[in-house]
Amino acid sequence: MNRQAKAQLDAQLRHRINAGRVAVRDQVAFFGRQFGDVASEWKEDDTRVTFADFAISEKLFAELRRDFPQDDYCSEEASPLDEVLELEARFAWVVDPIDGTNNYALGCPFCAISLALLLDGEPVYGFIYDHSTKDLLEGGPGRGLLRNQKKLDRNKTVADAQTMVGLHFPMPAKELERLAPLLAKYRARCLGSGALSAAYVATGYLTGVIDHRIKVWDIAAAYALCRAAGLQWTFIEASPFPLRRFHPKMGFTPYYAGADSFVAELNALS
């Protein structure tokens, strides 16, 4: 890619990053008004969905489509549910309008809006609105990690934090047995939001995270945040990236991520 092409691509990315930030922020007030006071129902996979999930997804994408009609748009709450979306555009957006829907519906603050920007199927930038702190986390590889548009010093957080690992249950029995030495050392946190668990690794609150029950829309934005922080991310099975096809009933994408020391300890377990 020559210099002119690189400059054009960078301009396209910056335009989308700015638009993505505005689009997420525009949903924060509605997100807050519905928190803990929204009707919900249960989906076939035994996960909760609310009116706010659909509304935020539609409003957010409608705003982005005005500027980027040629991009692909992927949402957990896509309609129709049986449609497989072939990603053919160079840029794609992946949203989880409410990550931690059960928490959200019941009034537990660990929930988030998660939006990822993909280039050629790879997450290059992510936005996660953390309702528990009212912060907007964002970033991507080569672009740094930000909290409310200010550079975030992960090392400072790490220096003040305990050694903690984020987990998601239920977990395969054999895997839980394998992790016993690690769990005897690390404190565990189970937040009920896959996006926030991975995002807190990026910010330094958590040393690492292990999740076997996660979907691509839960972690696409957090994946970009962790890469921005220079952290290791390993998919236990096939990587979903580059993302070429999207379906609301896609399978789990188990992974672990964290600081080098944490990943080394995890890899050393038999």
N, C-alpha and C positions, 0 to 999 in steps of 0.2 A: 504494500500500500504506500503510495507516494505521499509527500507532505500535504498536498492539497486535499487528498482523499481523507487523510487522518484528521485534518482540521474540520472538514465537513462532517465527519462522523462524530467528532467531539462536540460540535455545535448541536447536532441532532440529539445526542445524549443529554447535554446540558438543558436543552429545551424540554425534554421529557422529564428530567429530574425535577426541574422547577414546577412543571405542571403536575407531576405526581404529588409533590409536597402540598401544593394548594388543594388538590383533589381530596387528599386524606384529611387535611385540616378542615375542609368544608363539611366533613361528615361528623366531626367531633361533637358538635352541639347536639345533633340528633342522636348520636350514640349515647350521650349522657342522659338525655331526656327519657330514653327507653330503658335505661339500665335498671334492672331489678323490677320492672313494671311493664313487661311485655308478654303477650300471649305466645305460647310455644307448643310444639308438637314433636313427636318422635318419628325419626326416619327409619327405614328398613334396617339400617346398620346399627340401630340402637343408640344413635346420637341425636341430640336435640337440635331443632331449628326454630327460628323465630321470624316474625314479620320483619324485624329489623335487619336480619341477614339478607333477605331479598332486596329490601329497600336500599340499603347501603351499597350493595353490589351494583344495582341498577343505576343509582345516582352517581356513583363514583365513575363507572364506565361511561355513562352518558357525557359526563364532563370531559373525560379524556378523549372520547371519540370526536368531539368537536374540533380538536386540534390534530388528532392522529387517526383519521378514519381508516387508514391503510394498515394499522397495527392489528395483531391478534389479541383477543381478550378471553381470559380463562378464569372462571369462578367456580368455587365449590358448589354454589347454588345456581349453576347453569340450567337453562331450560331450552329444549327438552332434555330430561335426564338421560335419555338413551342415545344422545347424539355424541359421536366421537369427533372432536375438532382436530383437524390436521393443521399444524402450525406451519404456514407457508410464508408469512411476512418476516422480515428481518427482525423486527421488534415485536415483543409480546409482553402483555401484562398478566400477572397471576395474582388474584386477590383471594384472601380469606376475610370476608367482611366482618365476621366476629369469630376470632379464635378464642376458644374457651367459652363456647355458647352456654354450656350448663352453668358455669360460674355467673355469666352475664344475666341469664334469666332469673337466677336465684339471689342476685345481689351481692355476689362475691367479687371483689374488685380485680382479681387476676384474669383479665380478658383484654383483647387487643384487636385493632384493625391491622391487617398485614397485607402489604402491597409490594410486589416485586416487579422490576423491569428486567426483561430478558433480551439479550442480543444474540442472535443465532442460537437460541435455545439455552444459553447460559445466563444465570442471574448476575447482572452487573451492578445493580443498585437495589436497595431495599428500604422500605419505610415500615416502621412498626409503632403505632400509637399505643402506648402503655396506659391503660385507663387507671391503673393503681397509683401511678405517679403523675398522670396527666402530661407525660413527656412524649415527644416525638423523636424516636431513634431513627437514624438513617445513615446510609453509607454504602460503600462498595469498594472493590479492589482498586487500589491506586487513587482513591478519592477520600480516604479517611473515614473515621467513625465520628458521628455527630450526635449530640443531644440538644434538641431545640436550636439547631444550626450553629452550635458552638462545639469546637473540638473536644472530644472526650478523652481524658487521660486514663486509659485502662490500668496502667501500672499503679496509679495512685489508689484506685479502688481495690486492686489485688492486695496491696500492702496492708489495707485496713480490714480485708475480708477474712472469714474463716475458710477452711478448705471444705467446699461443699459441692455435691454433684446433683444434677437434676435427673430425675427418673420418671418413668411413666408405667403405671401398672394397669392391667396384669402384664407380667413378663414371663417368657418361657421358663419353665422350672429349671432346665439345665443351665440356662444363662444366669439365673439368679444364684444358683449354686456356684457357678464359675466366678461370679462377682463377689462372693462372700469375703475374701481378703480385702478387697477394695472398700466394701461397705463397712468393714470393721474399723477403717481408718477415716473415711469421709463422712461428714454429715450429709443427709439426703433431704432434698426438697422435691415435692410433687405438687406442682402449681395448678395443674388442670388446664394449662395453655402451652401447647408445644412451641408456638412462636416465641412466647416470653421466656421459656426455659432456655432456648437456644440464644435468644437475644441477651439474656443475662450472662451467658458465657462470653459473648462478645464484649459486654461492658465490664466484666471482671468480677461480678457478684458471685457467679458460679465458676468453679474451676473446670468443670466439664459437664457433659450431658450424655446420657444414653437413652435412646428411645426406639422401641421396636414397633410402636403403634402410631405411626405418623404418616401423613399424606403429603404429597409434594406441595400443595397450597399452604400447608401449615408452616413449612420451613423454607420456602423459596426466598423470602425477604431476609430471614435470619441467616441463611446461607451466605448471602451477600455481606451481611454485617460481620459475620465471623471471618470471612475472607478479607474484609477491610481491616480487621484487627490482627491479621496474620496468623490465625489459629488453624490447627489441623482439623479437617473434617473428613471422615471416612464412612462411606456407605457400606453396610454389612453385606448387602446383596448388590444387584446391579444399580448403578447410578441412574437417577431419572434425567440427568443432564448430559448432553443437550436434550432439552424437552422437545420432542417432535410431534407428539400426539397428546391430547388432553381429554379426559373423561371424568365426570363427577364421581364415578364408581371405581376409579383407579385404586390399585392395591397399596399396601403399606410400603414405605421406603425406609427401613430401619437403618440407624446410623449412630455414630458416636463422634463427639467433637470436644475440643478443649485445648488447654495449654500443653506444650510438648511433654512436660513431666507427667501429666495425667494420662496422655495417650500412650506414653512409654510404659507406664504401670499397667494399663489396660491390656496392651499388646503382650506383656510378659506373662499374663495369666494363662494357665493351661486350659 
